[in-house]
Amino acid sequence: MTRVETLRDLKEKVQAGFDNNEETLKRFGKTYSTQLKAYLMETNCRDVGDIGCPHGIWRPLDASGWYANENPENPDESDTLFLNKTSPRVLKIYSLLDALTSDYLMDSWVKKKRGMDYCWLTRGLLLHWANRPDWEERGTGLRFNDGLTPEVDAGNFSMKAWHGANVFLHGIDEVLAKAKDLFAITSVRWQKRSAGDVAISAEWYSNGKVTFNRAADVDEVLSVVSEMAIQYEEELKLATKFRDTKMTAFEIDFTTKIDLDRFSEVVSKGVGEMRLWLVETESQPDFRRFRGVDLHNWDRIFLDIGSDFAFLTIPGEGCVNAAPRLATIQGEDNAGKTRIYFDGVDVFGNR
């Protein structure tokens, strides 16, 4: 295996995979090369050494801010992950590993590394390319786990609807519109066409992951990932500015009422993807008040929550990424469609 030493080497390696998949798609109707995946990660770690590597160690490439993984224990698994740390808060990690391995490595890394978190893409960010020239939505994933309800009584909902240029099931648009208004969007598939051909076909997920099912040009792919990363970093800056200047709470609205008793049981244990460890300080039939820590950074937080709303206060210099994390995970688990406000202004891509 040729060692990746430069950014050009990396681009050539990725481009070869794109070209091979396009060729096999034309000849056999399917792709065989591993699809490129990218993960947007929020970090409060300053240096690459503090960040760590999910699979081996990071080795710098010739371009500033670019790194390849090196696995001394298994050299064949080197040059399979690539880090772009050209911004202080949002990392871009590209993976040439299969999906199950990539997701496992990223999830393990986030759970064990203090200061690391996913970039939680709210509805507005997942729909970032809506109404853009040459871009078309080609599918939606929706989920409602009803996770606070005992399994025997749970009313789960999960659907992935991929569609092409032609509609064969009339009335499906109305069903999807109703489901989108009630449930959380977990993924969106976007397609970009150029000169009549598919330039990019990619699926974005709510945890900041994107899988490129098809692509024609590696530079355009890197540009698309960078565009979302820049947008997320701007949202972090805006949310931090609001928090620091207005001294009030993030407001999160739910479309589905949640079970407050069950919610209290979950957060009191400090387990699960929300990564909140909270102590209940006030209880009323339709309201709970908590204080505790965000396990992402061990920052203090305060949470007031009702059956269809929450007020999240992140004091001092605490990380505001807790707001989209709470909104995204609660939405997918039990709260349905969510929106985040700060002093009446939509934040994290909902504008």
N, C-alpha and C positions, 0 to 999 in steps of 0.2 A: 504494500500500500504506500503510495506517494505521500510523504509528509507535507502537511500544510504549514508553510513558513510565512506566507504573505497574504494580505487581503485579496490580492489577485488570485492566488492559489485557491482560496476559499470560494471566490466567485466562480472560478472555472469548475470546481468540484460540484457546486450546487447547480450550475448551468447544465453540466453534463447529465445530471439526474433529470432535470426538466426536459431536456432534449430526448433522452431515452424514453421517458414516459410518453411524450408526444408521438414518438415513432411507434412504440408498441400499441398505443391507443389506435393509431391509424391501421396497423397491420392486424391486430388481434382483438381490438375492441376493449382492451383493459390495460391498466398500467402495472408495472412490476417493480420499479425502483421505489425505495422508501420515500414517502412524501415529506417535504420540508415542513417542520413545525417551528413556531416561534412562541416564546413566552415573555410577556411583559411582567416584570417583577418590581414591586415597590421596595425601596431599601432606605434605611437610615445609617447604613455602614458607609464610611467614607472611602476606604481603600479596598483594593481587590483582595488583599490578604485577609481583611476583616470579613469580607463577603464569603470566602471559601468557595469551593467548587462541588457541585452535586455528584461528580464522577471523576475523581482524580484530583489534579491540581491545574491551575490556569498557567498557560505558557504564552507570553506576549507575541503577537505578530508584528509585522513591520509598521502597520498603521496605528497611530495613537488611539488608545481606548479599545483595541480589538485583541482578543485572546482565544486560544484553542485549548481544549482540555487535553491533558496528558495523563495516562493511566499507567504508572510504572508496573503495576501488578499484572496488567493485561494490555500490552501494547496495541493489540488489534482494536481495542475500544478507545484508543486515542483519536483525536481529530473527528469526534462525533458530536461534540457540543462546542458552540462558539459564543463568546460573550462580547457584546458591544456595550462598553461603559463610557459613553461619550456624554452622558447627562448625569447629574448628581443623584437624582431620586428614582429614575425609572431605568432599569436594566433591560436589555434586549438579549435573550438567549435563544440561539438557533440550534435545532436538533436534527441530526440525520439518523437517529435511532428510531425503532418502531414505536408506535403510539403508547403501548402499554408500558414499555421500559421508560420512555421519556416522562410520562405522567407520574410514574412511581418515583423516579429520581427527584423530580421537582417537588412533589408533595412531601417526600421525606426531608428534603433540604429545608423547605419552608417551616416544617414542624419543629425541627431541631435547632434552627439558626435564629437566634434573637436578632431582631431588626430587619428580618426578611418577611415579605408578604406578597400576595398576588396583587396585580392591578385589577380591581373588581370593576368590570365594565357594566355600568347600568344601562338601562334601555336606550337612553339617548346616545350613548357611545356605541352600542351595538348597531344602531341605525345610522351611524356616522356618514355612510355613503349614500343615504337616501337622497333622491333628487339630484344626484351628480350626473353629469353627462357621461354616457357610455357605461354607467354602472346600473345593475339590475339585481334586485333581491330575488334569489332563487330557492329560498327555503327558510323555515323558522323552526326552532326547537322551543317547546313550552313545557313547564314542569310545575307541579304542585304536590308536594309529598305528604301534606297534612301531618307533619312530623310530630306535632304536639298532641295528637289524638291517639288513643290506644289503637293498635293495629286492627282489631276486630271492628272498630267503628270508623276507621279512617276512610276519607273520600279522596283517594289519590287521582291525579291526572298527569299524564305524560304523553307528549306527542312530538314527532318530527315530521314535518310536511315539506318534502322537496318537490319542486315543480319546475317545468321547463317553459318554453315559449308558448306551448299549446295547452289549453285547459280541457281535460277530458271528463272531469267530475264537476258538473255545474252546481253552483251553490257552495262550493268549498271556500270561496273567498269570504262569504258571510260567516261561516263557521269559524274560520281563522280570525276574523276581525273581532268576533265576540270573545273568543278564547284569549286573544292578546289584551283585551280590555280588562280581563279578570285575572289572568295568571302571569307569572314571571316569564320573561324571555330568557332562555338559557343559551341559545346560539342563533346565529343568523348566517346563512350562506349567501355570499355575494359573487357576482360574475361581472367582469369587465370585458368588453369586446372592443377590438381595434381592427379596422378594415374588414369587418365581417367575421373575423376569427376570435376565438377565446384568448384573451391576453392573460387573464387571471381568473381562477375559480378558487375561492377561499371560504373557509368556515371559521367565523370568530365565536369564541365562547366567553361566557360571563366571567371566568376566572383569568382573563387576559391571554388566553391561548389562541393561536390561529394555525390552522392546517391548510396548506396550499395543495389542493387537489390537482390543479393544473396551473402552469405558468409558462410564459414565453421568454421572459427576460429577467434575469436575477437582479439587475439594478432597480427595475420597477418594483419588484417584490420587496427589496430592502427599503425603498422609499415609502411603500404602503405601511410597513411595520413602523418605520420612524414617524410617519404622520400620526398614527394612533398614540405612540409613546409621547410625542410632543403635546398632543391634546390632553393626555392624562396628566402630564406634569403641570400643564397650565391649570387644570382643574384643582390639583393639589395646592398650587400657589394661591389660587383664588380663595379656596376654602380656608387656608391658613390665614390669609389676609382678613377675611371676614371674622374668623375666630379671634384674632388678635386685636382688631379694632372695634368690633361691635359687642364683644363680651356676652354673647348669648349662645343658645343651644342650636344644634342641627335638629330640624324637624323632619321626621320620616312618616309618611302617610301610607297606610295599608288599605287594600281593597277588600280583604277578607279578615274577619275578626279572629283573633288568636285566643288560645286558652292561657290565661295569665298564671294560673297555678302551675301548669306544666312548664311554662316558660321559666318560672322561678326555680323549679326543680333542676332544669337543664343548666342554667347559668350559675347556680350555686355550686355545681360540681367542677366548673372550669374546663369542660371537655367540649369537643366538637369543633367544627370549622369556624364558628364565631370567635373563638379564642378569647372569650370574656369570662372572667372569674369575678362574680358579683355577690354581694351580700344584700339581702332585702332589708330596708330600713323603715319602710312604711307600706301598709297593705290596706286597701279598700276593695270592695267587690269589683269595681271596674277600673282599678288603678293600682300600680305598684311603683315603688321608688327603690332604686338600688345605688350602691356605690361599690367600687372595686377597681380592678386593673384590667388593662388590655394586655394579654399575654404576648402580643407581637413585640412590644417594647417595655412591658411592665410600667406603662404610663397609667396615671390615675384617670378614671372616668366616672361620670355620674349619669344615670339613666332613669328617666321617668317614662313609663310605658302604660298605655291603655289598650283596650281591645283592638283598636284600629289606628293607633298612632304611637309615636315614640319621640321623646326629646333627649338627645344625646349631647352631653356637655363634656368637652375635652379641655381641661384647664392647662395653664402654663404652656409648655412647649411640647405637649403630647402630640402624637401623630394623628392627623385627621383622616388617615386611611381607614380608621375604624368605622367611619360613617358609611362609605360605600360597601364595606364588608358586611356590616349589619343589615343594610338595606337589601343587598343581593342575596345573602344566605337566608334571611328571614322570608324574603319574597318567594324563593324557590321552595322553601321548606313548608311554610304555613301561612304567610301573609299575603300572597298573591302579588299583583302589580304594586310596585312601590315608587315613591318619588321622594327626593331629598330637597329640602329648602333650608335657607339660612336667612333669617330676617325677611322672609317673603320672597327671596330670590332663589330660583332653581340653581342647584350646583351639581357637579359631576355629570355633565353632558345632557341634562334634562331641558336645557333652554331651547 
